[in-house]
Amino acid sequence: MAAAALRPSEQSIWLVVAVLCALPWSLALLVLDLSAGFADRAALVVCVGLLANLLLLWGLTARMRARFCARQGAAGPTPRR
């Protein structure tokens, strides 16, 4: 486990991201009471969680793409063949 943490692969990074994205929403389901309307509230929690994860992922990838484009622009355009 420690060796994997020292040299993380792309798959292990994505696994950590998936676990961290799902953990808060799965824990939120534990606090719902088992009364009438449980399925509706659980579906709402799951949908809100998916939407929040989607927005975070979109924002982080847009930010990463902007940083990558800025670095490429600073290095100068590459000639096309």
TIMI-612306 format. One line per 2 residues: their letters; for each residue x, y, z of N, C-alpha, C, O. Coordinates in steps of 0.2 Angstrom, whole numbers, plus 2048, in hexadecimal, padded with zeros to 3 digits. Layout:
<nodes>
A	X Y Z X Y Z X Y Z X Y Z; ... $
</nodes>
This chain:
<nodes>
MA	804 7FA 800 800 800 800 804 806 800 803 80B 7FC; 80A 806 804 80E 80C 804 812 80D 7FE 813 813 7FC $
AA	814 807 7FB 817 808 7F4 813 80B 7EF 815 80F 7EB; 80C 809 7EF 808 80C 7EA 807 813 7EB 805 817 7E7 $
AL	807 815 7F2 806 81D 7F3 80C 821 7F1 80C 827 7EF; 812 81E 7F1 818 821 7EF 818 822 7E7 81B 828 7E5 $
RP	816 81E 7E3 816 81E 7DC 80F 81D 7DA 80E 817 7D7; 80A 821 7DA 803 820 7D8 803 820 7D1 806 823 7CD $
SE	7FF 81B 7CF 7FD 81A 7C7 7F7 81E 7C6 7F3 820 7CB; 7F5 81F 7C0 7EF 823 7BE 7E9 81F 7C1 7E4 822 7C3 $
QS	7E9 818 7C0 7E3 815 7C3 7E2 816 7CA 7DD 816 7CD; 7E8 816 7CE 7E7 817 7D5 7E5 81E 7D7 7E1 81F 7DC $
IW	7E7 822 7D3 7E4 829 7D4 7DD 82A 7D3 7D9 82D 7D7; 7DB 827 7CD 7D4 827 7CC 7CF 823 7D1 7CA 825 7D2 $
LV	7D2 81E 7D4 7CF 81A 7D9 7CE 81E 7DF 7C8 81E 7E2; 7D3 822 7E1 7D2 826 7E7 7CD 82C 7E6 7C9 82E 7EA $
VA	7CD 82F 7E0 7C8 834 7DE 7C1 831 7DE 7BD 834 7E1; 7C0 82B 7DC 7BA 828 7DC 7B7 827 7E3 7B1 828 7E4 $
VL	7BC 825 7E7 7BA 823 7EE 7B8 82A 7F2 7B3 82A 7F5; 7BC 82F 7F1 7BB 835 7F4 7B5 839 7F2 7B2 83C 7F5 $
CA	7B3 838 7EB 7AD 83B 7E9 7A7 837 7EB 7A2 83A 7EC; 7A7 831 7EC 7A1 82D 7EE 7A0 82D 7F6 79B 82C 7F8 $
LP	7A6 82E 7F9 7A5 82D 801 7A0 832 804 79C 82F 808; 7A1 838 803 79C 83D 806 795 83B 805 790 83C 809 $
WS	793 839 7FF 78C 838 7FD 78A 831 800 784 831 802; 78E 82C 800 78C 826 803 78B 827 80B 787 824 80E $
LA	78F 82B 80E 78E 82C 815 788 830 816 785 830 81B; 786 835 812 780 839 812 77A 834 812 775 836 816 $
LL	77A 82F 80F 775 82A 80F 774 827 815 76E 825 817; 779 826 819 778 823 820 774 827 825 771 824 829 $
VL	774 82E 824 771 832 829 769 833 827 766 836 82B; 767 830 821 760 830 820 75C 82B 824 75E 826 826 $
DL	756 82E 826 752 829 82B 74E 825 826 74C 827 820; 74C 81F 829 748 81A 825 741 81B 826 73E 817 828 $
SA	73E 821 824 737 822 824 735 822 81D 738 821 818; 72E 825 81C 72B 825 816 72F 82B 812 731 830 814 $
GF	730 829 80C 734 82E 807 73B 82D 807 73F 831 805; 73E 827 80A 745 826 80B 748 826 804 74D 829 802 $
AD	745 822 7FF 748 821 7F9 748 828 7F5 74D 829 7F1; 743 82C 7F6 743 833 7F3 749 837 7F5 74D 83A 7F1 $
RA	74A 837 7FC 750 83B 7FE 756 838 7FD 75B 83B 7FB; 757 831 7FC 75D 82E 7FA 75F 82F 7F3 764 831 7F2 $
AL	759 82F 7EF 75B 831 7E8 75D 838 7E7 761 83A 7E3; 75A 83D 7EB 75C 844 7EB 763 844 7ED 767 848 7EA $
VV	765 841 7F2 76C 841 7F5 771 83F 7EF 776 842 7EE; 76F 839 7EC 774 836 7E7 774 83B 7E1 77A 83C 7DE $
CV	76E 83E 7DF 76F 843 7D9 773 849 7DB 776 84B 7D7; 772 84C 7E1 775 852 7E3 77D 850 7E3 781 854 7E1 $
GL	77F 84A 7E5 786 848 7E6 789 847 7DF 78E 849 7DE; 785 844 7DA 787 843 7D4 788 84A 7D0 78D 84B 7CD $
LA	784 84E 7D1 784 855 7CE 78A 859 7D1 78E 85C 7CD; 78B 858 7D8 791 85C 7DB 797 859 7D8 79C 85D 7D7 $
NL	798 852 7D8 79E 84F 7D5 79F 851 7CE 7A5 852 7CC; 79A 852 7CA 79A 853 7C3 79D 85B 7C2 7A1 85C 7BE $
LL	79A 85F 7C6 79C 866 7C6 7A3 867 7C8 7A7 86B 7C5; 7A5 863 7CE 7AC 864 7D0 7B1 861 7CB 7B6 864 7C9 $
LW	7AF 85B 7C8 7B4 858 7C3 7B4 85D 7BD 7BA 85E 7BA; 7AF 860 7BA 7AF 865 7B5 7B3 86B 7B6 7B7 86D 7B2 $
GL	7B2 86D 7BC 7B6 873 7BE 7BE 872 7BF 7C2 876 7BC; 7BF 86C 7C2 7C6 86B 7C2 7CA 869 7BC 7CF 86B 7BB $
TA	7C6 866 7B7 7C9 864 7B1 7CA 86A 7AD 7CE 86B 7A9; 7C5 86F 7AD 7C5 875 7A9 7CB 879 7AC 7CF 87C 7A8 $
RM	7CC 879 7B3 7D2 87D 7B5 7D8 87A 7B3 7DD 87D 7B2; 7D9 873 7B3 7DF 870 7B1 7E0 871 7AA 7E6 872 7A8 $
RA	7DB 871 7A6 7DC 872 79F 7DE 879 79D 7E3 87A 799; 7DC 87E 7A1 7DE 885 7A0 7E5 886 7A2 7E9 889 79F $
RF	7E7 882 7A8 7EE 882 7AA 7F3 87F 7A5 7F8 882 7A3; 7F1 87A 7A2 7F4 876 79D 7F5 87B 796 7FB 87B 793 $
CA	7F0 87E 794 7F0 882 78E 7F4 888 790 7F8 88A 78B; 7F4 88B 796 7F9 890 798 800 88E 797 804 892 795 $
RQ	802 888 79A 808 886 799 80B 885 792 810 886 790; 806 882 78E 808 881 787 809 888 783 80D 888 77F $
GA	805 88C 785 805 893 782 80C 897 784 80F 89A 780; 80E 895 78A 814 898 78D 81A 895 789 81F 899 788 $
AG	81A 88F 787 81F 88C 784 820 88D 77D 825 88C 779; 81A 890 77A 81A 892 773 816 88D 76F 816 887 771 $
PT	814 88F 769 810 88A 765 815 885 762 81A 886 760; 812 87F 761 816 87A 75E 814 87A 757 80F 87B 755 $
PR	819 879 753 818 879 74B 814 873 749 815 86E 74B; 810 875 744 80B 86F 741 80F 86D 73B 812 870 737 $
R	80E 866 73A 811 863 734 80B 861 72F 80D 85E 72A $
</nodes>
